[in-house]
Structure formats: structure tokens, C-alpha cells
Amino acid sequence: MSETEEVHGASRFVRDGVKDRSEALRIGLETVVGTPFVGGNAIDTLCNGDEIFPAMLEAIRGAQSRVEFLTFVYWQGDVAEAFVEAFIERVNAGVEVFVMLDGFGGRLIDGTLVKKMEEAGIEVRWFRPLATWKVWRTDNRTHRKLLIVDGDLGFTGGVGIAEEWEGDARNPKEWRDNHYRITGPAVQALRAAFFENWVDSAQTISGLTGCLVDPKSGDGLRVQTVISSASVGWSAVARLHEALILMAEKRVRIATPYFAPREAQTDRLVEALGRGVQVQVIMPGPHIDKRVSELASAEAIDALLRAGAELYRYQPTMFHHKLVSVDGLLASIGSANFNMRSAFKDDELALNVLDEGFTAEADAIFDEDLKNCLPLDPRRWRRRSAMRRAREIASRIVRHEV
């Protein structure tokens, strides 16, 4: 039997004698991405700032030896000050604190916060500062969000450190997002992603290797960690998203703040619909923070609506949650969006959780979000104005950036 077979004109992975669906997903993803699933992990889902920020701050305040922190967005507001205060309190207690901010995403941070951290003895580094003659580097960012405490407790997901993420998505000022608290062997991979970005600036990891911990393992979740870096070809996230769609047999659910897939991703989704796979996508609605991203998705939306996909726009506030779930068996979470920037230009981190219970929890959250969405009506979509269509065409110039 060949590696792929044709089904209704579309290629998909063949299980080649592997009857168990979970095992087929495991083997397929380990082959495509190149990293194994490892058991013994625990993951707690944190919804919106009211759950996310207290959990992260509690972890920082409980640190005994080391705090490693990396984020794309660090702006202003009470939460930005709270994190700095927690970092300083820990470094004053003898804890090592390392902070890395993306040179583009963190450009709006209050400079006095950076000064306070540096004066307290915190090592603050910038990933690829914008003021450089190496212009080709400035377009490649780290989009990862990582907090690792004492080497055995980690956090990752979609949240940035800014007032937009505070609250509980009750109004347009409180964004909707998820973040995840992790224990177990997967934390080592989170640290590897942090080390990778740190060495880009420091040109050494010598200052980081004094806290090497073997995280406790149990009988928990099987997790595959995907450390994806900017690439001139297909990054690990690009391969991951393609594989997830190709391996789906019943349903693919995508939650993303920026839905601007490349043509190949759209084709794979259309092919999946052709073989009977249900495709559901939640994206932002009226409160999207980057309107050009919504315009750049028009070609994909056209094709997917014609093929029968269910597309939804989240109404109450900016939707920033990121998820791909497959067949009720696997949930892919982390920092990556379903767009071309995440596929080619940004450093990302994804956790693939191969567990029906965890995936059911992720799908239940997806269902709750659907209650706050309006579906895209194909007939109304086809009647959009000439001005709107002109703006969509113009947006194609920058769709690799959104």
C-alpha cells in the first residue's frame, strides 16, 4: 500500500495496517514533525485574563531558583506592572530571573519598566531589535509565549502581557484567549524553545545552564512539542497544520485570531470537505484588531464556503484563542495562528495533546465560543460590496505579513 491514497480526488494519510486512530495520529505526526509524543504530562486550561494572570503571577512568586520568561506582546497597563513587580520581588529573594521580549511585539512597553528590571539585576534581552541594518532579520519574530518556573512548571498559549487581555471577555476591552499551565516532561521542551530564542541575542546559553531539572513524570497526558522556527521553506508549524488536515477523518476545528491561510492550506481543507470531513473555523468578528488580516482571508473564505465549511465570527470582543482539534482525539494548542506569518516568518511553539479527555475539554470550550458567534452566510458573503472586494484585492500584497 502506498503512503497516500486518493479519496474523492484528495490525498490523505493511510494508516497502513494501524487500526487504532490515536496510534495512527501519533505515528503520522511523529513522522512529519520529527519529535515523539511523551507521556506523564498534566495540562490545566486557563480561560481569559481572570484565570490566566493570577496563575502565572502565583507561579512567579513561588519560584525558588529560576524564572525564564519570553513573550511577543508586552505593552502597558496594570498587569504589565504586576509582572515586573513579581520579577523584582523574586530577584531580590535570590532567584535568577531572565526576561526576553520580542523587538517588535514588545516595542510599546513602558521604558521605565525595563529600567526597573535592569536596575534590580534582571537580565532583559530583546529578540532581534528593530534598530539594525540586517533588515531581513527584522521580519522574523518570536511569537512564542513562555514562562518556566524552577525548570518544572511551564505556561504557554496565546496571551500577551497587556491590559487588553485582562478580565473575562465580557466586553470589547477584554480579549478572549486561552493559556495553559503544564507540568511533566513537556516543560523541558518549553525550556529548549526559550533557550533557542535567548541564544539568538546572547550568543551563548552559558548563563542558563545552572538550573537543569528533570521534571516529574506520571501517568498523564501524551504530548508532542513542536518547536517551530522561521524558515525559507516549510516550518514545523506549516508541516503540522498540513498533516492535521490530511489525517482528519471526521472533523477539524480551528480557532484562530488571524485566519489567512496560504493556498495549500485552503486546498487541503477543501479536499477534507470533499471526503466528508466537517470543517469548522472560529475567527474574530467586528472587534478584530488587524482588519487587514480579515480582508486577506477573502480568497480562502470564498473557497471554503463554496465547499461547505462552517465559518464563524466571534462577536463580543477580539478573539485571540488558538486551537486545532482533530476527530475528538487530538488538540493542538500553543502560540501559532492559522496564517502565513506563523507558517513561515515567526518562531512558534505548539503542543499536540493526544488524549480524548483533554480534546473533549478543548472542544467544549470551542462549543461555548460558538454560542457567541455568528455564522458567515454564503449568500450574504457573495453580495459584499465592490469597495469591500477592492480592499480584499489590495490586501493580497501584505497577506504574508498577517
C-alpha positions in Angstrom: 0.0 0.0 0.0 1.3 3.4 -0.9 1.9 6.2 1.7 -1.1 8.1 0.4 -4.2 7.1 -1.4 -6.8 9.1 -3.4 -10.2 9.7 -1.8 -12.7 11.8 -3.8 -9.8 13.5 -5.6 -7.9 14.4 -2.4 -4.8 12.7 -0.9 -4.8 11.7 2.7 -2.6 9.6 5.0 -3.1 5.9 5.0 -2.9 4.1 8.3 -1.0 1.1 6.7 -2.4 -1.5 9.0 -2.6 0.7 12.1 -6.2 0.3 13.1 -6.2 2.4 16.3 -6.9 6.0 15.3 -4.9 7.5 18.1 -1.9 5.5 17.2 -2.3 6.5 13.5 -2.2 10.1 14.6 0.8 9.6 16.8 2.8 7.8 14.1 1.8 10.3 11.5 2.7 13.4 13.5 6.0 11.9 14.8 7.0 11.2 11.2 6.0 14.6 9.9 7.3 16.8 12.7 10.1 14.6 13.9 9.6 14.7 17.7 8.0 12.0 19.8 4.9 12.1 22.0 5.9 11.8 25.6 3.6 10.7 28.4 3.4 11.8 32.0 2.2 15.4 31.5 -0.5 17.4 33.1 -2.1 20.5 31.5 -4.6 22.9 33.0 -6.6 25.1 30.7 -6.8 28.8 31.8 -9.5 30.9 30.1 -9.1 34.6 29.8 -7.1 37.0 31.9 -9.0 36.5 35.1 -7.8 32.9 35.3 -4.5 33.3 33.3 -2.7 36.2 35.0 -3.3 35.2 38.7 -2.0 31.7 37.9 1.1 33.0 36.2 1.8 35.5 38.9 1.4 32.9 41.7 3.9 30.7 39.9 6.4 33.5 39.6 6.0 34.5 43.3 6.6 30.9 44.3 9.8 30.5 42.3 12.7 29.1 44.4 15.6 29.2 41.9 14.9 30.3 38.4 12.3 32.2 36.3 12.5 32.2 32.5 10.1 34.4 30.7 9.6 35.1 26.9 6.7 36.9 25.2 5.9 38.6 21.9 3.5 41.2 23.3 4.4 43.2 26.4 2.6 46.5 26.4 1.2 48.6 29.2 -1.4 48.5 32.0 -1.7 47.2 35.5 -0.8 43.6 34.5 2.4 44.8 32.9 3.4 46.4 36.1 2.3 43.4 38.2 4.7 41.1 36.3 7.6 43.5 36.7 6.9 43.7 40.4 6.8 40.0 40.8 10.1 39.5 38.8 11.8 42.1 41.0 10.5 40.6 44.3 11.9 37.2 43.3 15.3 38.5 42.2 15.6 40.3 45.5 14.9 37.0 47.2 17.9 35.4 45.3 16.0 33.9 42.4 17.6 34.2 38.9 15.2 35.9 36.5 15.7 36.0 32.8 13.3 38.1 30.6 13.2 38.1 26.8 10.9 40.4 24.8 10.4 40.4 21.1 11.9 43.6 19.5 8.7 44.3 17.5 5.9 42.9 19.8 7.4 44.5 22.9 8.2 47.9 21.4 5.3 49.6 23.2 6.4 48.6 26.7 6.8 51.4 29.2 10.6 52.1 29.2 10.6 52.7 32.9 9.5 49.0 33.5 12.5 47.8 31.6 14.8 50.2 33.5 13.4 48.9 36.8 14.0 45.3 35.9 17.6 46.0 34.8 18.4 48.1 37.9 17.1 45.2 40.0 19.6 42.8 38.4 17.2 41.1 36.0 18.8 40.2 32.7 16.5 41.6 30.0 17.2 40.8 26.4 15.5 41.7 23.1 14.8 39.3 20.3 16.0 40.9 17.1 15.7 44.6 17.9 14.3 46.7 15.1 17.3 49.1 15.0 19.5 47.0 12.8 20.9 47.2 9.3 20.1 43.5 8.9 16.6 44.2 7.6 16.0 40.6 6.6 16.1 39.7 10.3 13.5 42.3 11.5 10.7 40.5 9.7 11.4 37.2 11.5 9.9 37.5 15.0 9.5 35.2 18.0 5.8 34.8 18.6 6.2 32.4 21.4 4.8 33.0 24.9 6.7 31.1 27.6 7.0 31.1 31.3 9.1 28.5 33.0 9.5 28.4 36.8 12.2 26.3 38.5 12.5 24.1 35.4 9.5 22.0 36.2 6.4 24.3 35.8 5.6 25.9 32.4 3.0 28.2 30.8 2.3 28.7 27.2 -0.6 29.7 24.9 -1.8 32.9 23.2 -1.9 35.6 25.9 0.3 38.7 25.8 1.1 40.9 28.8 -1.1 43.9 28.3 -4.4 45.3 29.6 -6.3 44.0 26.5 -6.0 40.5 28.0 -7.3 41.4 31.5 -10.8 40.5 32.5 -13.1 37.7 31.3 -14.1 38.6 27.7 -17.1 40.4 29.0 -16.9 43.4 26.6 -14.7 44.7 23.7 -12.0 45.9 26.1 -11.4 42.3 27.4 -10.0 39.9 24.8 -10.9 36.2 24.6 -7.9 33.9 24.9 -6.6 30.7 26.5 -3.3 29.9 28.2 -2.1 26.6 29.6 -0.2 25.5 32.8 2.0 22.5 32.2 3.9 20.0 34.4 5.8 17.0 33.2 8.5 16.2 30.6 6.9 18.7 28.1 8.4 21.5 30.3 11.9 20.6 29.1 10.8 21.3 25.5 9.4 24.7 26.6 12.8 25.5 28.0 14.5 24.4 24.8 12.3 26.9 22.9 13.3 29.6 25.4 17.0 28.7 25.1 16.7 28.9 21.3 15.5 32.4 21.3 17.8 33.5 24.1 20.9 32.4 22.3 19.9 34.4 19.2 20.6 37.5 21.3 23.1 36.4 23.9 25.1 34.2 21.5 25.5 31.7 24.4 23.4 29.6 26.8 26.1 29.6 29.5 24.1 31.7 31.9 21.1 29.4 31.6 22.5 26.0 32.3 22.9 26.4 36.1 19.3 25.1 36.7 18.9 21.8 35.0 15.9 19.9 36.3 14.3 16.6 35.3 10.5 17.4 35.5 8.5 14.9 37.4 6.6 12.4 35.2 3.4 10.5 35.9 0.7 8.6 34.0 -0.7 11.7 32.5 -1.2 13.1 29.0 0.8 12.2 25.9 2.2 15.4 24.5 4.3 16.2 21.4 6.1 19.5 21.5 6.6 21.3 18.2 9.3 24.0 18.3 8.9 25.9 15.0 11.3 28.5 13.7 11.1 31.0 10.8 12.1 29.3 7.6 12.5 30.0 3.9 10.7 26.7 3.3 8.0 24.9 5.3 8.4 25.4 9.0 7.4 22.7 11.6 4.1 24.5 12.1 3.4 24.6 8.4 4.0 20.8 8.2 2.0 20.3 11.4 -1.1 22.1 10.2 -1.0 20.3 6.8 -0.7 16.9 8.5 -3.5 17.5 10.9 -5.9 18.3 8.0 -4.7 15.4 5.9 -5.1 12.9 8.8 -8.6 14.1 9.8 -11.4 11.6 9.1 -14.4 13.1 10.8 -13.9 16.7 11.9 -11.3 19.6 12.0 -12.0 22.5 14.3 -9.8 25.6 14.0 -9.9 28.6 16.4 -7.6 31.5 15.3 -7.3 35.2 15.7 -5.8 35.6 12.2 -7.2 33.3 9.6 -5.2 34.0 6.5 -4.1 30.5 5.2 -1.8 30.1 2.3 -3.3 28.5 -0.8 -2.0 25.0 0.0 -3.8 25.1 3.4 -7.0 26.2 1.8 -6.7 23.4 -0.7 -6.2 20.8 2.0 -9.3 22.0 3.8 -11.4 21.9 0.7 -10.1 18.4 0.0 -11.0 17.3 3.5 -14.6 18.6 3.0 -14.7 16.6 -0.2 -14.0 13.4 1.6 -16.7 14.1 4.2 -14.7 15.8 7.0 -16.6 18.5 8.9 -14.6 21.8 8.9 -15.4 24.5 11.5 -13.5 27.7 11.9 -13.9 30.4 14.6 -12.3 33.8 13.8 -12.7 37.3 15.1 -15.7 39.4 14.2 -16.3 43.1 14.5 -13.6 43.7 17.1 -10.6 42.3 15.2 -7.5 44.3 16.0 -6.0 43.8 12.5 -8.6 44.5 9.8 -6.1 43.7 7.1 -6.0 40.1 8.3 -9.7 39.8 7.9 -9.5 41.2 4.4 -6.6 39.0 3.4 -8.7 35.9 4.2 -11.3 36.6 1.5 -10.0 34.1 -1.1 -9.8 31.3 1.4 -13.3 32.1 2.7 -14.7 32.1 -0.8 -13.3 28.6 -1.5 -14.3 27.2 1.9 -17.8 28.5 1.9 -18.4 27.0 -1.6 -17.0 23.7 -0.4 -19.3 23.6 2.6 -17.2 24.7 5.5 -18.8 26.2 8.6 -17.1 29.6 9.3 -18.0 31.7 12.3 -17.2 35.2 13.6 -16.8 35.8 17.3 -18.9 38.8 18.3 -18.4 40.1 21.9 -14.7 41.1 21.7 -11.4 40.4 20.0 -11.0 36.6 19.6 -7.3 35.5 20.3 -7.7 31.8 21.1 -5.7 29.3 19.1 -6.7 25.7 18.6 -6.8 22.9 16.0 -8.7 19.8 17.1 -9.0 16.6 15.1 -11.7 13.9 15.3 -12.2 14.4 19.0 -8.8 12.7 19.6 -6.1 15.4 19.4 -5.9 19.0 20.4 -3.1 21.2 19.1 -2.6 24.3 21.3 0.1 27.0 21.7 1.1 30.3 20.0 0.7 29.6 16.3 -2.0 31.3 14.2 -3.6 29.7 11.1 -1.8 32.2 8.8 1.2 32.6 6.7 3.3 34.5 9.3 3.1 31.6 11.7 3.9 29.2 8.9 7.0 31.0 7.6 8.1 34.1 9.4 7.5 33.6 13.2 9.1 31.4 15.8 6.2 29.4 17.3 5.5 26.6 19.8 2.7 24.1 19.6 1.7 21.3 22.0 -0.1 18.4 20.4 -2.1 16.6 23.1 -3.2 13.1 22.1 -5.9 12.5 24.7 -9.7 12.1 24.3 -10.5 13.7 27.6 -8.3 16.8 27.0 -9.6 17.1 23.5 -13.2 16.9 24.7 -12.5 19.8 27.1 -11.0 21.8 24.3 -14.0 21.0 22.1 -16.4 22.0 24.9 -14.7 25.4 25.1 -15.0 25.7 21.3 -18.7 24.9 21.6 -19.1 27.7 24.3 -17.3 30.1 22.0 -19.7 29.1 19.1 -22.6 30.4 21.3 -21.0 33.9 21.0 -20.5 33.7 17.2 -22.5 34.5 14.1 -22.1 32.1 11.1 -20.9 33.5 7.8 -23.8 33.3 5.4 -22.7 32.2 1.9 -25.4 34.2 0.2 -24.6 37.4 2.1 -20.9 36.8 1.6 -21.4 36.7 -2.2 -23.3 40.0 -2.1 -20.4 42.0 -0.4 -19.8 45.4 -2.0 -17.4 46.3 -4.8 -15.5 48.5 -2.4 -15.0 45.6 0.0 -13.8 43.4 -2.8 -11.3 46.1 -3.9 -9.9 46.3 -0.4 -9.6 42.5 -0.4 -7.6 42.5 -3.6 -5.3 45.3 -2.2 -4.7 43.2 1.0 -3.1 40.4 -1.0 0.1 42.4 -1.2 0.6 42.1 2.6 -1.1 38.7 3.3 2.3 37.1 4.1 2.6 39.6 6.9 -0.8 39.0 8.6 
